[in-house]
Every structure is written in C-alpha cells, then in structure tokens.
Amino acid sequence: MKSYKDLNIYLEAHQLAVEIHRLSLQLPKFELFEEGSQIRRSSKAVSTAIVEGYGRKRYKAEFIKFLTYAHTECDETIEHLNYLFETNSLTNKELFETLREKYTGLSKQINKFIDWVENNWNNFPSAE
C-alpha cells in the first residue's frame, strides 16, 4: 500500500463526496447555505480525515483517531441526508435511499478498518 488512494474506504468516500456536492447544488436556494453547506462539509470531511490519518499512519493512535473522525463525519452526513429528505428539500426518495445505504455501508467499512488496524497494526504496510 503506497498511498491513501489504495484504500477502498478513501475511494468510496471521495466518490460519495462528489455525488453529495453535485446533489447539494440542486437543492432549493434557501438550503444551499444551510443544510447544503453542512452536508458538503461533512461528506468531504470523511475522505479528508482518511487522508490526514494515512499521513500520520506512523503513529497507530493518530491513525485511529483520524479514522474515527472519518467514521463520525460519515454518520453526520447520513443525518444531514435525513434532514433534507424529511423537510422535503430532497424529494427524490430513490436517490435519498441509495445515498443513505452507501453511507451506511461506508460507515461499516470504516469501522471494520479501524478494528483491523487496532488488531493487526504490525501487519499494516509501512507502519514501522
């Protein structure tokens, strides 16, 4: 593993952030700077926390701390999606459900990766 770009959780988080960004620009005007801004920030924070954590992978606790941040930002993004849907700012139910499922899956993947790092630290490439 030579880069954070080799991590599936990064690739998924990055792609989802791009999808959320595009979606947020289609929200009603009054939501562009309210929930739109919040969901853009939280969705992008998932991948950026993974990147920052990977940069600190030399230190197990730091790496896990930033992976935990990524996990919480992922869950925060789900909450923003819920708000948008429940307030009828996001009316496409299929899109809402798809994004919510993808973020729920990503949240689980990040959590499993945190567990893996905690239990297999000595097997992590370039962790020495």
Contact map, one row per residue, 1 for C-alpha under 8 A:
11110100000000000000000000000000000000000000000000000000000000000000000000000000000000000000000000000000000000000000000000001100
11110100000000000000000000000000000000000000000000000000000000000000000000000000000000000000000000000000000000000000000000000000
11111110000000000000000000000000000000000000000000000100000000000000000000000000000000000000000000000000000000000000000000000000
11111110010000000000000000000000000000000000000001100100000000000000000000000000000000000000000000000000000000000000000000000000
00111111011000000000000000000000000000000000000000000000000000000000000000000000000000000000000000000000000000000000000000000000
11111111011000000000000000000000000000000000000000000000000000000000000000000000000000000000000000000000000000000000000000000000
00111111111000000000000000000000000000000000000000000000000000000000000000000000000000000000000000000000000000000000000000000000
00001111111100000000000000000000000000000000000000000000000000000000000000000000000000000000000000000000000000000000000000000000
00000011111110000000000000000000000000000000000000000000000000000000000000000000000000000000000000000000010011000000000000000000
00011111111111000000000000000000000000000000001001100000000000000000000000000000000000000000000000000000000000000000000000000000
00001111111111100000000000000000000000000000000000000000000000000000000000000000000000000000000000000000000000000000000000000000
00000001111111110000000000000000000000000000000000000000000000000000000000000000000000000000000000000000010000000000000000000000
00000000111111111000000000000000000000000011011000000000000000000000000000000000000000000000000000000000010000000000000000000000
00000000011111111100000000000000000000000001011000000000000000000000000000000000000000000000000000000000000000000000000000000000
00000000001111111110000000000000000000000000000000000000000000000000000000000000000000000000000000000000000000000000000000000000
00000000000111111111000000000000000000000010000000000000000000000000000000000000000000000000000000100110000000000000000000000000
00000000000011111111100000000000000000010011001000000000000000000000000000000000000000000000000000000000000000000000000000000000
00000000000001111111110000000000000000000000000000000000000000000000000000000000000000000000000000000000000000000000000000000000
00000000000000111111111000000000000000000000000000000000000000000000000000000000000000000000000000000000000000000000000000000000
00000000000000011111111100000000000000110010000000000000000000000000000000000000000000000000000000000000000000000000000000000000
00000000000000001111111110000000000000010000000000000000000000000000000000000000000000000000000000000000000000000000000000000000
00000000000000000111111111000000000000000000000000000000000000000000000000000000000000000000000000000000000000000000000000000000
00000000000000000011111111100000000000000000000000000000000000000000000000000000000000000000000000000000000000000000000000000000
00000000000000000001111111100001000110110000000000000000000000000000000000000000000000000000000000000000000000000000000000000000
00000000000000000000111111100001000100000000000000000000000000000000000000000000000000000000000000000000000000000000000000000000
00000000000000000000011111110000000000000000000000000000000000000000000000000000000000000000000000000000000000000000000000000000
00000000000000000000001111111011000100000000000000000000000000000000000000000000000000001100000000000000000000000000000000000000
00000000000000000000000001111111000000000000000000000000000000000000000000000000000000001000000000000000000000000000000000000000
00000000000000000000000000111111100000000000000000000000000000000000000000000000000000000000000000000000000000000000000000000000
00000000000000000000000000011111110000000000000000000000000000000000000000000000000000000000000000000000000000000000000000000000
00000000000000000000000000111111111110000000000000000000000000000000000000000000000000001000000000000000000000000000000000000000
00000000000000000000000110111111111110000000000000000000000000000000000000000000000000000000000000000000000000000000000000000000
00000000000000000000000000001111111111000000000000000000000000000000000000000000000000000000000000000000000000000000000000000000
00000000000000000000000000000111111111000000000000000000000000000000000000000000000000000000000000000000000000000000000000000000
00000000000000000000000000000011111111100000000000000000000000000000000000000001001100000000000000000000000000000000000000000000
00000000000000000000000110100011111111110000000000000000000000000000000000000000000000000000000000000000000000000000000000000000
00000000000000000000000100000011111111111000000000000000000000000000000000000000000000000000000000000000000000000000000000000000
00000000000000000000000000000000111111111100000000000000000000000000000000000001000000000000000000000000000000000000000000000000
00000000000000000001000100000000001111111110000000000000000000000000000000001001100000000000000000000000000000000000000000000000
00000000000000001001100100000000000111111111000000000000000000000000000000000000000000000000000000000000000000000000000000000000
00000000000000000000000000000000000011111111100000000000000000000000000000000000000000000000000000000000000000000000000000000000
00000000000000000000000000000000000001111111110000000000000000000000000011011000000000000000000000000000000000000000000000000000
00000000000010011001000000000000000000111111111000000000000000000000000011001000000000000000000000000000000000000000000000000000
00000000000011001000000000000000000000011111111100000000000000000000000000000000000000000000000000000000000000000000000000000000
00000000000000000000000000000000000000001111111110000000000000000000010010000000000000000000000000000000000000000000000000000000
00000000000011000000000000000000000000000111111111000000000000000000111011000000000000000000000000000000000000000000000000000000
00000000010011001000000000000000000000000011111111100000000000000000010000000000000000000000000000000000000000000000000000000000
00000000000000000000000000000000000000000001111111110000000000000000010000000000000000000000000000000000000000000000000000000000
00000000000000000000000000000000000000000000111111111000000000000110110000000000000000000000000000000000000000000000000000000000
00010000010000000000000000000000000000000000011111111100000000000110010000000000000000000000000000000000000000000000000000000000
00010000010000000000000000000000000000000000001111111110000000000000000000000000000000000000000000000000000000000000000000000000
00000000000000000000000000000000000000000000000111111111000000000100000000000000000000000000000000000000000000000000000000000000
00000000000000000000000000000000000000000000000011111111100001111110000000000000000000000000000000000000000000000000000000000000
00110000000000000000000000000000000000000000000001111111100000100000000000000000000000000000000000000000000000000000000000000000
00000000000000000000000000000000000000000000000000111111110000100000000000000000000000000000000000000000000000000000000000000000
00000000000000000000000000000000000000000000000000011111111001100000000000000000000000000000000000000000000000000000000000000000
00000000000000000000000000000000000000000000000000001111111101100000000000000000000000000000000000000000000000000000000000000010
00000000000000000000000000000000000000000000000000000011111100100000000000000000000000000000000000000000000000000000000000000111
00000000000000000000000000000000000000000000000000000001111111100000000000000000000000000000000000000000000000000000000000000010
00000000000000000000000000000000000000000000000000000000111111110000000000000000000000000000000000000000000000000000110010000010
00000000000000000000000000000000000000000000000000000000001111111000000000000000000000000000000000000000000000000000000000000000
00000000000000000000000000000000000000000000000000001001101111111100000000000000000000000000000000000000000000000000000000000000
00000000000000000000000000000000000000000000000000001111111111111110000000000000000000000000000000000000000000000000000000000000
00000000000000000000000000000000000000000000000000001000000111111111000000000000000000000000000000000000000000000100110000000000
00000000000000000000000000000000000000000000000000001000000011111111100000000000000000000000000000000000000000000000000000000000
00000000000000000000000000000000000000000000000011011000000001111111110000000000000000000000000000000000000000000000000000000000
00000000000000000000000000000000000000000000000011001000000000111111111000000000000000000000000000000000000001000100000000000000
00000000000000000000000000000000000000000000000000000000000000011111111100000000000000000000000000000000000000100100000000000000
00000000000000000000000000000000000000000000010010000000000000001111111110000000000000000000000000000000000000000000000000000000
00000000000000000000000000000000000000000000111111000000000000000111111111000000000000000000000000000000000001000000000000000000
00000000000000000000000000000000000000000000010000000000000000000011111111100000000000000000000000000000001001100000000000000000
00000000000000000000000000000000000000000000000000000000000000000001111111110000000000000000000000000000000000000000000000000000
00000000000000000000000000000000000000000110110000000000000000000000111111111000000000000000000000000000000000000000000000000000
00000000000000000000000000000000000000000110010000000000000000000000011111111100000000000000000000000011011000000000000000000000
00000000000000000000000000000000000000000000000000000000000000000000001111111110000000000000000000000011001000000000000000000000
00000000000000000000000000000000000000000100000000000000000000000000000111111111000000000000000000000000000000000000000000000000
00000000000000000000000000000000000000100110000000000000000000000000000011111111100000000000000000000010000000000000000000000000
00000000000000000000000000000000000000000000000000000000000000000000000001111111110000000000000000010011000000000000000000000000
00000000000000000000000000000000000000000000000000000000000000000000000000111111111000000000000000000000000000000000000000000000
00000000000000000000000000000000001001100000000000000000000000000000000000011111111100000000000000000000000000000000000000000000
00000000000000000000000000000000000000100000000000000000000000000000000000001111111110000000000100010000000000000000000000000000
00000000000000000000000000000000000000000000000000000000000000000000000000000111111111000000000000000000000000000000000000000000
00000000000000000000000000000000001000000000000000000000000000000000000000000011111111100000000000000000000000000000000000000000
00000000000000000000000000000000001000000000000000000000000000000000000000000001111111111100000000000000000000000000000000000000
00000000000000000000000000000000000000000000000000000000000000000000000000000000111111111110100100000000000000000000000000000000
00000000000000000000000000000000000000000000000000000000000000000000000000000000011111111100000000000000000000000000000000000000
00000000000000000000000000000000000000000000000000000000000000000000000000000000001111111100000000000000000000000000000000000000
00000000000000000000000000000000000000000000000000000000000000000000000000000000000111111110000000000000000000000000000000000000
00000000000000000000000000110010000000000000000000000000000000000000000000000000000111111110000000000000000000000000000000000000
00000000000000000000000000100000000000000000000000000000000000000000000000000000000111111111100100000000000000000000000000000000
00000000000000000000000000000000000000000000000000000000000000000000000000000000000010011111100100000000000000000000000000000000
00000000000000000000000000000000000000000000000000000000000000000000000000000000000000000111111100000000000000000000000000000000
00000000000000000000000000000000000000000000000000000000000000000000000000000000000010000111111110000000000000000000000000000000
00000000000000000000000000000000000000000000000000000000000000000000000000000000000000000001111111000000000000000000000000000000
00000000000000000000000000000000000000000000000000000000000000000000000000000000000000000001111111100000000000000000000000000000
00000000000000000000000000000000000000000000000000000000000000000000000000000000100010000111111111110000000000000000000000000000
00000000000000000000000000000000000000000000000000000000000000000000000000000000000000000000111111111000000000000000000000000000
00000000000000000000000000000000000000000000000000000000000000000000000000000000000000000000011111111100000000000000000000000000
00000000000000010000000000000000000000000000000000000000000000000000000000000000000000000000001111111110000000000000000000000000
00000000000000000000000000000000000000000000000000000000000000000000000000000100100000000000000111111111000000000000000000000000
00000000000000000000000000000000000000000000000000000000000000000000000000000000000000000000000011111111100000000000000000000000
00000000000000010000000000000000000000000000000000000000000000000000000000000000000000000000000001111111110000000000000000000000
00000000000000010000000000000000000000000000000000000000000000000000000001101100000000000000000000111111111000000000000000000000
00000000000000000000000000000000000000000000000000000000000000000000000001100100000000000000000000011111111100000000000000000000
00000000000000000000000000000000000000000000000000000000000000000000000000000000000000000000000000001111111110000000000000000000
00000000100110000000000000000000000000000000000000000000000000000000000001000000000000000000000000000111111111000000000000000000
00000000000000000000000000000000000000000000000000000000000000000000001001100000000000000000000000000011111111100000000000000000
00000000000000000000000000000000000000000000000000000000000000000000000000000000000000000000000000000001111111110000000000000000
00000000100000000000000000000000000000000000000000000000000000000000000000000000000000000000000000000000111111111000000000000000
00000000100000000000000000000000000000000000000000000000000000000010011000000000000000000000000000000000011111111100000000000000
00000000000000000000000000000000000000000000000000000000000000000001001000000000000000000000000000000000001111111110000000000000
00000000000000000000000000000000000000000000000000000000000000000000000000000000000000000000000000000000000111111111000000000000
00000000000000000000000000000000000000000000000000000000000000000000000000000000000000000000000000000000000011111111100000000000
00000000000000000000000000000000000000000000000000000000000000010011000000000000000000000000000000000000000001111111110000000000
00000000000000000000000000000000000000000000000000000000000000000000000000000000000000000000000000000000000000111111111000000000
00000000000000000000000000000000000000000000000000000000000000000000000000000000000000000000000000000000000000011111111110000000
00000000000000000000000000000000000000000000000000000000000100010000000000000000000000000000000000000000000000001111111110010000
00000000000000000000000000000000000000000000000000000000000100010000000000000000000000000000000000000000000000000111111110000000
00000000000000000000000000000000000000000000000000000000000000000000000000000000000000000000000000000000000000000011111110000000
00000000000000000000000000000000000000000000000000000000000000000000000000000000000000000000000000000000000000000001111111110000
00000000000000000000000000000000000000000000000000000000000100000000000000000000000000000000000000000000000000000001111111110010
00000000000000000000000000000000000000000000000000000000000000000000000000000000000000000000000000000000000000000000000111110011
00000000000000000000000000000000000000000000000000000000000000000000000000000000000000000000000000000000000000000000000111111010
00000000000000000000000000000000000000000000000000000000000000000000000000000000000000000000000000000000000000000000100111111110
10000000000000000000000000000000000000000000000000000000000000000000000000000000000000000000000000000000000000000000000000111111
10000000000000000000000000000000000000000000000000000000010000000000000000000000000000000000000000000000000000000000000000011111
00000000000000000000000000000000000000000000000000000000111100000000000000000000000000000000000000000000000000000000000011111111
00000000000000000000000000000000000000000000000000000000010000000000000000000000000000000000000000000000000000000000000001001111
